[in-house]
Amino acid sequence: MNDQSNKPSNLNIKRFESLSSTNEHAKQCLENDEPCPFWIVSDEQTGGRGRQGRDWVSIKGNLYASSAQIINANGSKLGGLSLVTALAVYDAIQKNSQTPLDLMLKWPNDILINGAKLGGILIENVSNPDAEFSHVVIGVGINIQSSPVVEGRDTTCLANYDYFISRDDLLLVLIETLNHWIKRWDNGNNFAEIRQAWCEKAAPIGAPLSVRIGHERIEGKFAGLDEKGALKLELEDNSIKLITGGELL
């Protein structure tokens, strides 16, 4: 583990040169009763994961971080954390930019620049679903210096836009913005505000969308999010289909 002497005294940040996965290490720390909140940061991940078990290519020079939080909510309310975290990442990047970037949030957990993937989010609840509160691991990956080659997907990094920032500087702003949005979310009680803020930074209503669910591909138009955060897809017959899982193409 790297020396942590330069971290702010009020933050519990654990830095590593290499981990299989920052999310997995955070979960191990929770199993060992590490007090929340804390952050796990690694220069690289050898077994990084995205949603639905996909590999997350983790090149050195980018931000790979996971935060363990205690959330006084459970069940369907926790689904809003992906939107909360996306708003935090969006704000953290824009706060450090000399000029506003053309960022856009993509349901449910991607951050794009000009349609290319800049970063992603992985939320994992490690508590009993019947518990009154939840231990949640919030994983964030942001391409700072380089972007991985991913078959069938455009990727980019901040350096491509002459945006240069250290991993640790971006992390500190992300911690600040995540705390801000978690407070505004209010354990899921203020989800309507979160949904509105997220939609303002996503594709415009009526934008064409393709969603892949398993082997099925569904075409439609973006019609916003429902009260639980599911994607509303307007089909050709003007009916609305709710999408709770899948991949936007």
CYANA upper distance limits for C-alpha pairs under 8 A (distance plus 0.5 A):
  1 MET  CA     14 LYS  CA      8.30
  1 MET  CA     15 ARG  CA      6.64
  1 MET  CA     16 PHE  CA      5.20
  1 MET  CA     17 GLU  CA      7.07
  2 ASN  CA     15 ARG  CA      6.18
  2 ASN  CA     16 PHE  CA      6.10
  2 ASN  CA     17 GLU  CA      7.29
  3 ASP  CA     15 ARG  CA      8.15
  4 GLN  CA     13 ILE  CA      8.17
  4 GLN  CA     14 LYS  CA      7.67
  4 GLN  CA     15 ARG  CA      7.55
  7 LYS  CA     11 LEU  CA      7.63
  7 LYS  CA     13 ILE  CA      7.70
 11 LEU  CA     38 PHE  CA      7.80
 12 ASN  CA     37 PRO  CA      7.75
 12 ASN  CA     38 PHE  CA      5.36
 12 ASN  CA     39 TRP  CA      6.71
 13 ILE  CA     38 PHE  CA      6.46
 13 ILE  CA     39 TRP  CA      5.19
 13 ILE  CA     40 ILE  CA      6.55
 13 ILE  CA     41 VAL  CA      7.79
 14 LYS  CA     38 PHE  CA      8.25
 14 LYS  CA     39 TRP  CA      6.59
 14 LYS  CA     40 ILE  CA      5.49
 14 LYS  CA     41 VAL  CA      6.68
 15 ARG  CA     40 ILE  CA      6.63
 15 ARG  CA     41 VAL  CA      5.33
 15 ARG  CA     42 SER  CA      6.26
 16 PHE  CA     40 ILE  CA      8.31
 16 PHE  CA     41 VAL  CA      6.66
 16 PHE  CA     42 SER  CA      5.09
 16 PHE  CA     43 ASP  CA      6.95
 17 GLU  CA     42 SER  CA      5.95
 17 GLU  CA     43 ASP  CA      5.37
 17 GLU  CA     44 GLU  CA      7.07
 18 SER  CA     42 SER  CA      6.09
 18 SER  CA     43 ASP  CA      6.29
 18 SER  CA     44 GLU  CA      5.51
 18 SER  CA     45 GLN  CA      6.35
 18 SER  CA     46 THR  CA      7.75
 19 LEU  CA     25 HIS  CA      8.12
 19 LEU  CA     42 SER  CA      6.78
 19 LEU  CA     44 GLU  CA      7.03
 19 LEU  CA     45 GLN  CA      5.50
 19 LEU  CA     46 THR  CA      6.74
 19 LEU  CA     47 GLY  CA      8.22
 20 SER  CA     24 GLU  CA      8.06
 20 SER  CA     25 HIS  CA      8.44
 20 SER  CA     45 GLN  CA      5.45
 20 SER  CA     46 THR  CA      5.01
 20 SER  CA     47 GLY  CA      4.94
 20 SER  CA     48 GLY  CA      6.78
 21 SER  CA     25 HIS  CA      6.76
 21 SER  CA     45 GLN  CA      5.90
 21 SER  CA     46 THR  CA      7.38
 21 SER  CA     47 GLY  CA      6.07
 21 SER  CA     48 GLY  CA      5.36
 21 SER  CA     49 ARG  CA      7.71
 22 THR  CA     26 ALA  CA      6.57
 22 THR  CA     40 ILE  CA      6.32
 22 THR  CA     41 VAL  CA      6.98
 22 THR  CA     42 SER  CA      7.26
 22 THR  CA     45 GLN  CA      7.79
 22 THR  CA     48 GLY  CA      8.11
 22 THR  CA     64 TYR  CA      7.49
 22 THR  CA     65 ALA  CA      6.56
 22 THR  CA     66 SER  CA      6.09
 22 THR  CA    139 GLY  CA      7.77
 23 ASN  CA     27 LYS  CA      6.76
 23 ASN  CA     40 ILE  CA      8.35
 23 ASN  CA     65 ALA  CA      8.32
 23 ASN  CA     66 SER  CA      6.05
 23 ASN  CA    137 VAL  CA      6.94
 23 ASN  CA    138 ILE  CA      7.91
 23 ASN  CA    139 GLY  CA      6.41
 24 GLU  CA     28 GLN  CA      6.81
 25 HIS  CA     29 CYS  CA      6.76
 25 HIS  CA     40 ILE  CA      7.91
 26 ALA  CA     30 LEU  CA      6.84
 26 ALA  CA     39 TRP  CA      8.15
 26 ALA  CA     40 ILE  CA      6.83
 26 ALA  CA     66 SER  CA      7.24
 26 ALA  CA     67 SER  CA      7.74
 26 ALA  CA     68 ALA  CA      6.97
 26 ALA  CA    137 VAL  CA      7.36
 27 LYS  CA     31 GLU  CA      6.80
 27 LYS  CA     68 ALA  CA      8.39
 27 LYS  CA    126 VAL  CA      7.84
 27 LYS  CA    137 VAL  CA      7.59
 28 GLN  CA     32 ASN  CA      6.89
 29 CYS  CA     33 ASP  CA      6.92
 29 CYS  CA     34 GLU  CA      5.85
 30 LEU  CA     34 GLU  CA      5.75
 30 LEU  CA     35 PRO  CA      8.07
 30 LEU  CA     68 ALA  CA      8.29
 36 CYS  CA     68 ALA  CA      6.58
 36 CYS  CA     69 GLN  CA      6.10
 36 CYS  CA     70 ILE  CA      6.99
 37 PRO  CA     67 SER  CA      7.39
 37 PRO  CA     68 ALA  CA      5.87
 37 PRO  CA     69 GLN  CA      5.38
 37 PRO  CA     70 ILE  CA      7.54
 38 PHE  CA     67 SER  CA      6.15
 38 PHE  CA     68 ALA  CA      6.01
 38 PHE  CA     69 GLN  CA      7.77
 39 TRP  CA     65 ALA  CA      7.30
 39 TRP  CA     66 SER  CA      6.05
 39 TRP  CA     67 SER  CA      4.86
 39 TRP  CA     68 ALA  CA      6.98
 40 ILE  CA     65 ALA  CA      6.01
 40 ILE  CA     66 SER  CA      5.65
 40 ILE  CA     67 SER  CA      6.88
 41 VAL  CA     63 LEU  CA      8.15
 41 VAL  CA     64 TYR  CA      6.32
 41 VAL  CA     65 ALA  CA      4.91
 41 VAL  CA     66 SER  CA      7.12
 42 SER  CA     63 LEU  CA      8.19
 42 SER  CA     64 TYR  CA      6.33
 42 SER  CA     65 ALA  CA      7.19
 43 ASP  CA     60 LYS  CA      5.96
 43 ASP  CA     61 GLY  CA      7.22
 43 ASP  CA     62 ASN  CA      7.84
 43 ASP  CA     63 LEU  CA      7.89
 43 ASP  CA     64 TYR  CA      7.57
 44 GLU  CA     58 SER  CA      6.04
 44 GLU  CA     59 ILE  CA      6.39
 44 GLU  CA     60 LYS  CA      5.65
 44 GLU  CA     61 GLY  CA      8.44
 44 GLU  CA     62 ASN  CA      8.44
 44 GLU  CA     64 TYR  CA      7.59
 45 GLN  CA     57 VAL  CA      8.23
 45 GLN  CA     58 SER  CA      5.76
 45 GLN  CA     59 ILE  CA      8.09
 45 GLN  CA     64 TYR  CA      8.09
 46 THR  CA     58 SER  CA      7.53
 47 GLY  CA     55 ASP  CA      7.61
 47 GLY  CA     56 TRP  CA      7.86
 48 GLY  CA     55 ASP  CA      6.41
 48 GLY  CA     56 TRP  CA      5.17
 48 GLY  CA     57 VAL  CA      7.00
 48 GLY  CA     58 SER  CA      7.05
 49 ARG  CA     53 GLY  CA      6.46
 49 ARG  CA     54 ARG  CA      6.06
 49 ARG  CA     55 ASP  CA      5.16
 49 ARG  CA     56 TRP  CA      5.16
 50 GLY  CA     54 ARG  CA      5.45
 50 GLY  CA     55 ASP  CA      6.42
 50 GLY  CA     56 TRP  CA      5.96
 50 GLY  CA    120 GLY  CA      8.05
 50 GLY  CA    121 ILE  CA      7.87
 50 GLY  CA    122 LEU  CA      6.61
 51 ARG  CA    122 LEU  CA      6.69
 57 VAL  CA    148 PRO  CA      6.66
 58 SER  CA     62 ASN  CA      8.02
 58 SER  CA     64 TYR  CA      8.08
 58 SER  CA    148 PRO  CA      8.09
 59 ILE  CA    146 SER  CA      7.88
 59 ILE  CA    147 SER  CA      8.34
 59 ILE  CA    148 PRO  CA      7.68
 61 GLY  CA    144 ILE  CA      7.12
 61 GLY  CA    145 GLN  CA      6.07
 61 GLY  CA    146 SER  CA      7.69
 61 GLY  CA    167 ARG  CA      7.74
 62 ASN  CA    141 GLY  CA      8.01
 62 ASN  CA    142 ILE  CA      6.59
 62 ASN  CA    143 ASN  CA      5.50
 62 ASN  CA    144 ILE  CA      5.26
 62 ASN  CA    145 GLN  CA      6.40
 62 ASN  CA    146 SER  CA      7.50
 62 ASN  CA    167 ARG  CA      7.00
 63 LEU  CA    140 VAL  CA      8.12
 63 LEU  CA    141 GLY  CA      6.00
 63 LEU  CA    142 ILE  CA      5.64
 63 LEU  CA    143 ASN  CA      7.08
 63 LEU  CA    144 ILE  CA      7.30
 63 LEU  CA    167 ARG  CA      6.01
 63 LEU  CA    171 LEU  CA      8.09
 64 TYR  CA    139 GLY  CA      8.12
 64 TYR  CA    140 VAL  CA      6.53
 64 TYR  CA    141 GLY  CA      5.21
 64 TYR  CA    142 ILE  CA      7.37
 65 ALA  CA    139 GLY  CA      6.34
 65 ALA  CA    140 VAL  CA      5.90
 65 ALA  CA    141 GLY  CA      7.05
 66 SER  CA    137 VAL  CA      6.91
 66 SER  CA    138 ILE  CA      5.79
 66 SER  CA    139 GLY  CA      4.64
 66 SER  CA    140 VAL  CA      6.60
 67 SER  CA    137 VAL  CA      6.05
 67 SER  CA    138 ILE  CA      5.57
 67 SER  CA    139 GLY  CA      6.99
 68 ALA  CA    135 HIS  CA      7.39
 68 ALA  CA    136 VAL  CA      6.13
 68 ALA  CA    137 VAL  CA      4.98
 68 ALA  CA    138 ILE  CA      6.88
 69 GLN  CA    135 HIS  CA      6.32
 69 GLN  CA    136 VAL  CA      5.80
 69 GLN  CA    137 VAL  CA      6.94
 69 GLN  CA    138 ILE  CA      8.29
 70 ILE  CA    133 PHE  CA      7.45
 70 ILE  CA    134 SER  CA      6.17
 70 ILE  CA    135 HIS  CA      5.26
 70 ILE  CA    136 VAL  CA      6.80
 71 ILE  CA    133 PHE  CA      6.20
 71 ILE  CA    134 SER  CA      5.65
 71 ILE  CA    135 HIS  CA      6.93
 71 ILE  CA    136 VAL  CA      7.48
 71 ILE  CA    187 ASN  CA      6.83
 72 ASN  CA    132 GLU  CA      7.28
 72 ASN  CA    133 PHE  CA      4.85
 72 ASN  CA    134 SER  CA      6.83
 72 ASN  CA    187 ASN  CA      6.27
 73 ALA  CA     77 LYS  CA      7.00
 73 ALA  CA     78 LEU  CA      7.22
 73 ALA  CA    132 GLU  CA      7.04
 73 ALA  CA    133 PHE  CA      5.60
 73 ALA  CA    134 SER  CA      6.78
 73 ALA  CA    187 ASN  CA      6.04
 73 ALA  CA    188 GLY  CA      7.42
 74 ASN  CA     78 LEU  CA      6.30
 74 ASN  CA    129 PRO  CA      7.02
 74 ASN  CA    130 ASP  CA      8.02
 74 ASN  CA    131 ALA  CA      7.63
 74 ASN  CA    132 GLU  CA      7.14
 74 ASN  CA    133 PHE  CA      6.49
 74 ASN  CA    134 SER  CA      6.48
 75 GLY  CA     79 GLY  CA      8.44
 75 GLY  CA    129 PRO  CA      6.82
 75 GLY  CA    130 ASP  CA      8.40
 76 SER  CA    228 LYS  CA      7.68
 77 LYS  CA    187 ASN  CA      8.06
 77 LYS  CA    188 GLY  CA      5.77
 77 LYS  CA    228 LYS  CA      7.79
 78 LEU  CA    188 GLY  CA      7.54
 79 GLY  CA     83 LEU  CA      8.48
 79 GLY  CA    228 LYS  CA      7.95
 79 GLY  CA    229 GLY  CA      7.49
 80 GLY  CA     84 VAL  CA      6.77
 80 GLY  CA    188 GLY  CA      7.35
 80 GLY  CA    191 PHE  CA      7.40
 80 GLY  CA    194 ILE  CA      8.43
 80 GLY  CA    228 LYS  CA      7.87
 80 GLY  CA    229 GLY  CA      6.88
 81 LEU  CA     85 THR  CA      6.45
 81 LEU  CA    123 ILE  CA      7.81
 81 LEU  CA    182 ILE  CA      8.46
 82 SER  CA     86 ALA  CA      6.62
 82 SER  CA    108 PRO  CA      7.14
 82 SER  CA    109 ASN  CA      6.33
 82 SER  CA    121 ILE  CA      7.40
 82 SER  CA    122 LEU  CA      8.06
 82 SER  CA    123 ILE  CA      7.08
 83 LEU  CA     87 LEU  CA      6.76
 83 LEU  CA    108 PRO  CA      7.58
 83 LEU  CA    109 ASN  CA      7.51
 83 LEU  CA    194 ILE  CA      7.60
 83 LEU  CA    195 ARG  CA      7.85
 83 LEU  CA    198 TRP  CA      6.95
 84 VAL  CA     88 ALA  CA      6.89
 84 VAL  CA    178 LEU  CA      7.97
 84 VAL  CA    181 TRP  CA      6.37
 84 VAL  CA    182 ILE  CA      7.02
 84 VAL  CA    185 TRP  CA      7.60
 84 VAL  CA    194 ILE  CA      7.13
 85 THR  CA     89 VAL  CA      6.71
 85 THR  CA    121 ILE  CA      7.92
 85 THR  CA    138 ILE  CA      8.33
 85 THR  CA    178 LEU  CA      6.75
 85 THR  CA    181 TRP  CA      8.04
 86 ALA  CA     90 TYR  CA      6.60
 86 ALA  CA    105 LEU  CA      7.42
 86 ALA  CA    109 ASN  CA      6.94
 86 ALA  CA    110 ASP  CA      7.82
 86 ALA  CA    111 ILE  CA      7.54
 86 ALA  CA    121 ILE  CA      7.86
 86 ALA  CA    198 TRP  CA      8.34
 87 LEU  CA     91 ASP  CA      6.68
 87 LEU  CA    178 LEU  CA      8.50
 87 LEU  CA    181 TRP  CA      7.76
 87 LEU  CA    197 ALA  CA      8.22
 87 LEU  CA    198 TRP  CA      6.95
 88 ALA  CA     92 ALA  CA      6.57
 88 ALA  CA    174 LEU  CA      6.88
 88 ALA  CA    177 THR  CA      5.37
 88 ALA  CA    178 LEU  CA      5.31
 88 ALA  CA    180 HIS  CA      8.33
 88 ALA  CA    181 TRP  CA      6.85
 89 VAL  CA     93 ILE  CA      6.72
 89 VAL  CA    111 ILE  CA      8.43
 89 VAL  CA    174 LEU  CA      6.71
 89 VAL  CA    177 THR  CA      7.95
 89 VAL  CA    178 LEU  CA      8.09
 90 TYR  CA     94 GLN  CA      6.76
 90 TYR  CA    103 LEU  CA      7.69
 90 TYR  CA    105 LEU  CA      8.34
 90 TYR  CA    111 ILE  CA      7.88
 91 ASP  CA     95 LYS  CA      6.41
 91 ASP  CA    174 LEU  CA      8.43
 91 ASP  CA    177 THR  CA      7.13
 92 ALA  CA     96 ASN  CA      7.24
 92 ALA  CA    170 LEU  CA      7.44
 92 ALA  CA    173 VAL  CA      5.99
 92 ALA  CA    174 LEU  CA      5.60
 92 ALA  CA    177 THR  CA      6.71
 93 ILE  CA     97 SER  CA      6.96
 93 ILE  CA    170 LEU  CA      7.94
 94 GLN  CA    100 PRO  CA      6.53
 94 GLN  CA    101 LEU  CA      7.26
 96 ASN  CA    165 ILE  CA      8.46
 96 ASN  CA    170 LEU  CA      8.32
 97 SER  CA    101 LEU  CA      7.72
 97 SER  CA    163 TYR  CA      7.14
 98 GLN  CA    163 TYR  CA      8.36
101 LEU  CA    113 ILE  CA      7.80
102 ASP  CA    113 ILE  CA      6.04
102 ASP  CA    114 ASN  CA      6.59
103 LEU  CA    111 ILE  CA      7.44
103 LEU  CA    112 LEU  CA      6.09
103 LEU  CA    113 ILE  CA      5.22
103 LEU  CA    114 ASN  CA      7.46
103 LEU  CA    201 LYS  CA      8.21
104 MET  CA    111 ILE  CA      6.52
104 MET  CA    112 LEU  CA      5.65
104 MET  CA    113 ILE  CA      6.83
104 MET  CA    114 ASN  CA      8.23
104 MET  CA    115 GLY  CA      8.23
104 MET  CA    201 LYS  CA      6.07
104 MET  CA    202 ALA  CA      5.72
104 MET  CA    203 ALA  CA      7.44
105 LEU  CA    109 ASN  CA      7.99
105 LEU  CA    110 ASP  CA      6.50
105 LEU  CA    111 ILE  CA      5.39
105 LEU  CA    112 LEU  CA      6.71
105 LEU  CA    198 TRP  CA      7.80
105 LEU  CA    201 LYS  CA      6.29
105 LEU  CA    202 ALA  CA      5.11
105 LEU  CA    203 ALA  CA      7.88
106 LYS  CA    110 ASP  CA      5.49
106 LYS  CA    111 ILE  CA      6.62
106 LYS  CA    112 LEU  CA      7.51
106 LYS  CA    202 ALA  CA      6.58
106 LYS  CA    203 ALA  CA      7.87
106 LYS  CA    248 LEU  CA      8.43
107 TRP  CA    202 ALA  CA      8.46
107 TRP  CA    231 LEU  CA      7.83
107 TRP  CA    248 LEU  CA      7.76
109 ASN  CA    120 GLY  CA      6.21
109 ASN  CA    121 ILE  CA      5.72
109 ASN  CA    122 LEU  CA      7.86
110 ASP  CA    117 LYS  CA      7.34
110 ASP  CA    118 LEU  CA      8.16
110 ASP  CA    119 GLY  CA      6.41
110 ASP  CA    120 GLY  CA      5.01
110 ASP  CA    121 ILE  CA      7.05
111 ILE  CA    117 LYS  CA      6.52
111 ILE  CA    118 LEU  CA      6.04
111 ILE  CA    119 GLY  CA      5.58
111 ILE  CA    120 GLY  CA      6.57
112 LEU  CA    116 ALA  CA      5.67
112 LEU  CA    117 LYS  CA      4.99
112 LEU  CA    118 LEU  CA      5.63
112 LEU  CA    119 GLY  CA      7.52
113 ILE  CA    117 LYS  CA      7.03
113 ILE  CA    118 LEU  CA      6.83
113 ILE  CA    156 THR  CA      7.87
115 GLY  CA    154 ASP  CA      8.02
116 ALA  CA    153 ARG  CA      8.05
116 ALA  CA    154 ASP  CA      5.26
116 ALA  CA    155 THR  CA      5.18
116 ALA  CA    156 THR  CA      6.26
117 LYS  CA    153 ARG  CA      8.24
117 LYS  CA    154 ASP  CA      6.72
117 LYS  CA    155 THR  CA      5.00
117 LYS  CA    156 THR  CA      6.42
118 LEU  CA    142 ILE  CA      6.53
118 LEU  CA    143 ASN  CA      6.06
118 LEU  CA    147 SER  CA      8.22
118 LEU  CA    155 THR  CA      6.68
118 LEU  CA    156 THR  CA      5.84
118 LEU  CA    157 CYS  CA      6.14
118 LEU  CA    158 LEU  CA      8.10
119 GLY  CA    140 VAL  CA      7.90
119 GLY  CA    141 GLY  CA      5.79
119 GLY  CA    142 ILE  CA      4.78
119 GLY  CA    143 ASN  CA      6.52
120 GLY  CA    140 VAL  CA      6.50
120 GLY  CA    141 GLY  CA      5.94
120 GLY  CA    142 ILE  CA      7.31
121 ILE  CA    138 ILE  CA      7.76
121 ILE  CA    139 GLY  CA      6.02
121 ILE  CA    140 VAL  CA      5.23
121 ILE  CA    141 GLY  CA      7.04
122 LEU  CA    138 ILE  CA      6.60
122 LEU  CA    139 GLY  CA      5.36
122 LEU  CA    140 VAL  CA      7.10
123 ILE  CA    136 VAL  CA      7.59
123 ILE  CA    137 VAL  CA      6.34
123 ILE  CA    138 ILE  CA      5.24
123 ILE  CA    139 GLY  CA      6.60
124 GLU  CA    136 VAL  CA      6.23
124 GLU  CA    137 VAL  CA      5.68
124 GLU  CA    138 ILE  CA      7.12
125 ASN  CA    134 SER  CA      7.19
125 ASN  CA    135 HIS  CA      6.59
125 ASN  CA    136 VAL  CA      5.03
125 ASN  CA    137 VAL  CA      6.92
126 VAL  CA    134 SER  CA      7.76
126 VAL  CA    135 HIS  CA      6.20
126 VAL  CA    136 VAL  CA      6.51
126 VAL  CA    137 VAL  CA      7.98
127 SER  CA    131 ALA  CA      7.45
127 SER  CA    133 PHE  CA      8.42
127 SER  CA    134 SER  CA      5.81
127 SER  CA    135 HIS  CA      5.97
127 SER  CA    136 VAL  CA      8.00
128 ASN  CA    134 SER  CA      8.07
129 PRO  CA    134 SER  CA      8.34
142 ILE  CA    157 CYS  CA      8.29
143 ASN  CA    147 SER  CA      6.21
143 ASN  CA    156 THR  CA      7.50
143 ASN  CA    157 CYS  CA      5.16
143 ASN  CA    158 LEU  CA      6.98
144 ILE  CA    157 CYS  CA      5.68
144 ILE  CA    158 LEU  CA      5.35
144 ILE  CA    159 ALA  CA      6.60
144 ILE  CA    164 PHE  CA      7.99
144 ILE  CA    165 ILE  CA      7.95
144 ILE  CA    167 ARG  CA      8.01
145 GLN  CA    157 CYS  CA      6.52
145 GLN  CA    158 LEU  CA      6.91
145 GLN  CA    159 ALA  CA      5.74
145 GLN  CA    164 PHE  CA      8.26
146 SER  CA    156 THR  CA      7.72
146 SER  CA    157 CYS  CA      5.91
146 SER  CA    158 LEU  CA      8.33
146 SER  CA    159 ALA  CA      7.59
147 SER  CA    155 THR  CA      6.40
147 SER  CA    156 THR  CA      5.64
147 SER  CA    157 CYS  CA      5.85
148 PRO  CA    155 THR  CA      7.31
148 PRO  CA    156 THR  CA      8.46
149 VAL  CA    155 THR  CA      7.60
150 VAL  CA    154 ASP  CA      7.71
150 VAL  CA    155 THR  CA      7.79
156 THR  CA    160 ASN  CA      7.46
157 CYS  CA    161 TYR  CA      8.10
158 LEU  CA    162 ASP  CA      7.32
158 LEU  CA    163 TYR  CA      5.64
158 LEU  CA    164 PHE  CA      7.37
159 ALA  CA    163 TYR  CA      5.52
159 ALA  CA    164 PHE  CA      6.31
165 ILE  CA    169 ASP  CA      7.11
165 ILE  CA    170 LEU  CA      7.12
166 SER  CA    170 LEU  CA      6.83
167 ARG  CA    171 LEU  CA      6.60
168 ASP  CA    172 LEU  CA      6.74
169 ASP  CA    173 VAL  CA      7.12
170 LEU  CA    174 LEU  CA      6.63
171 LEU  CA    175 ILE  CA      6.64
172 LEU  CA    176 GLU  CA      6.98
173 VAL  CA    177 THR  CA      6.73
174 LEU  CA    178 LEU  CA      6.36
175 ILE  CA    179 ASN  CA      6.66
176 GLU  CA    180 HIS  CA      6.82
177 THR  CA    181 TRP  CA      6.76
178 LEU  CA    182 ILE  CA      6.51
179 ASN  CA    183 LYS  CA      6.72
180 HIS  CA    184 ARG  CA      6.91
181 TRP  CA    185 TRP  CA      6.51
182 ILE  CA    186 ASP  CA      6.90
182 ILE  CA    187 ASN  CA      7.84
183 LYS  CA    187 ASN  CA      8.18
184 ARG  CA    190 ASN  CA      7.28
184 ARG  CA    194 ILE  CA      8.22
185 TRP  CA    189 ASN  CA      7.04
185 TRP  CA    190 ASN  CA      5.45
185 TRP  CA    191 PHE  CA      6.27
185 TRP  CA    193 GLU  CA      8.13
185 TRP  CA    194 ILE  CA      6.86
186 ASP  CA    190 ASN  CA      6.17
186 ASP  CA    191 PHE  CA      8.44
190 ASN  CA    194 ILE  CA      7.38
191 PHE  CA    195 ARG  CA      6.53
191 PHE  CA    227 GLU  CA      8.27
192 ALA  CA    196 GLN  CA      6.76
192 ALA  CA    227 GLU  CA      7.49
193 GLU  CA    197 ALA  CA      6.66
194 ILE  CA    198 TRP  CA      6.54
195 ARG  CA    199 CYS  CA      6.60
195 ARG  CA    225 LEU  CA      7.59
195 ARG  CA    227 GLU  CA      8.47
195 ARG  CA    229 GLY  CA      7.52
196 GLN  CA    200 GLU  CA      6.81
197 ALA  CA    201 LYS  CA      7.35
198 TRP  CA    202 ALA  CA      6.85
199 CYS  CA    203 ALA  CA      7.92
199 CYS  CA    204 PRO  CA      8.36
199 CYS  CA    224 GLY  CA      7.27
199 CYS  CA    225 LEU  CA      8.25
200 GLU  CA    204 PRO  CA      8.36
203 ALA  CA    207 ALA  CA      6.87
203 ALA  CA    222 PHE  CA      8.04
204 PRO  CA    222 PHE  CA      7.90
205 ILE  CA    221 LYS  CA      8.04
205 ILE  CA    222 PHE  CA      5.88
205 ILE  CA    223 ALA  CA      5.86
205 ILE  CA    224 GLY  CA      6.89
206 GLY  CA    221 LYS  CA      5.54
206 GLY  CA    222 PHE  CA      5.58
206 GLY  CA    223 ALA  CA      6.65
207 ALA  CA    221 LYS  CA      5.84
207 ALA  CA    222 PHE  CA      5.83
208 PRO  CA    219 GLU  CA      8.08
208 PRO  CA    220 GLY  CA      6.33
208 PRO  CA    221 LYS  CA      4.87
208 PRO  CA    222 PHE  CA      6.76
209 LEU  CA    219 GLU  CA      6.46
209 LEU  CA    220 GLY  CA      5.86
209 LEU  CA    221 LYS  CA      5.80
209 LEU  CA    222 PHE  CA      6.67
209 LEU  CA    233 LEU  CA      8.32
209 LEU  CA    248 LEU  CA      7.52
209 LEU  CA    249 LEU  CA      7.75
210 SER  CA    217 ARG  CA      7.22
210 SER  CA    218 ILE  CA      6.12
210 SER  CA    219 GLU  CA      5.08
210 SER  CA    220 GLY  CA      6.89
210 SER  CA    248 LEU  CA      6.30
210 SER  CA    249 LEU  CA      5.86
211 VAL  CA    217 ARG  CA      6.12
211 VAL  CA    218 ILE  CA      5.64
211 VAL  CA    219 GLU  CA      7.02
211 VAL  CA    246 GLY  CA      7.06
211 VAL  CA    247 GLU  CA      6.03
211 VAL  CA    248 LEU  CA      5.02
211 VAL  CA    249 LEU  CA      6.38
212 ARG  CA    216 GLU  CA      6.09
212 ARG  CA    217 ARG  CA      4.91
212 ARG  CA    218 ILE  CA      6.83
212 ARG  CA    246 GLY  CA      6.14
212 ARG  CA    247 GLU  CA      5.69
212 ARG  CA    248 LEU  CA      6.90
212 ARG  CA    249 LEU  CA      7.50
213 ILE  CA    217 ARG  CA      6.87
213 ILE  CA    218 ILE  CA      8.39
213 ILE  CA    245 GLY  CA      7.60
213 ILE  CA    246 GLY  CA      5.12
213 ILE  CA    247 GLU  CA      7.12
214 GLY  CA    246 GLY  CA      7.72
219 GLU  CA    235 LEU  CA      7.40
220 GLY  CA    233 LEU  CA      6.24
220 GLY  CA    234 GLU  CA      5.76
220 GLY  CA    235 LEU  CA      5.19
220 GLY  CA    236 GLU  CA      6.97
221 LYS  CA    233 LEU  CA      6.06
221 LYS  CA    234 GLU  CA      5.45
221 LYS  CA    235 LEU  CA      7.19
222 PHE  CA    231 LEU  CA      8.28
222 PHE  CA    232 LYS  CA      6.90
222 PHE  CA    233 LEU  CA      5.74
222 PHE  CA    234 GLU  CA      6.88
223 ALA  CA    231 LEU  CA      8.12
223 ALA  CA    232 LYS  CA      5.54
223 ALA  CA    233 LEU  CA      6.04
223 ALA  CA    234 GLU  CA      6.45
223 ALA  CA    240 ILE  CA      8.40
224 GLY  CA    231 LEU  CA      6.82
224 GLY  CA    232 LYS  CA      5.90
224 GLY  CA    233 LEU  CA      8.20
225 LEU  CA    229 GLY  CA      5.73
225 LEU  CA    230 ALA  CA      5.88
225 LEU  CA    231 LEU  CA      5.24
225 LEU  CA    232 LYS  CA      5.83
226 ASP  CA    230 ALA  CA      5.91
226 ASP  CA    231 LEU  CA      7.15
226 ASP  CA    232 LYS  CA      7.02
226 ASP  CA    242 LEU  CA      8.41
230 ALA  CA    242 LEU  CA      6.54
230 ALA  CA    243 ILE  CA      6.08
230 ALA  CA    244 THR  CA      5.48
231 LEU  CA    242 LEU  CA      6.12
231 LEU  CA    243 ILE  CA      5.41
231 LEU  CA    244 THR  CA      7.00
232 LYS  CA    240 ILE  CA      6.64
232 LYS  CA    241 LYS  CA      6.34
232 LYS  CA    242 LEU  CA      5.38
232 LYS  CA    243 ILE  CA      6.91
233 LEU  CA    240 ILE  CA      5.97
233 LEU  CA    241 LYS  CA      5.61
233 LEU  CA    242 LEU  CA      6.79
233 LEU  CA    243 ILE  CA      7.68
234 GLU  CA    238 ASN  CA      6.17
234 GLU  CA    239 SER  CA      6.21
234 GLU  CA    240 ILE  CA      5.08
234 GLU  CA    241 LYS  CA      6.89
235 LEU  CA    239 SER  CA      5.97
235 LEU  CA    240 ILE  CA      6.66
235 LEU  CA    241 LYS  CA      7.57
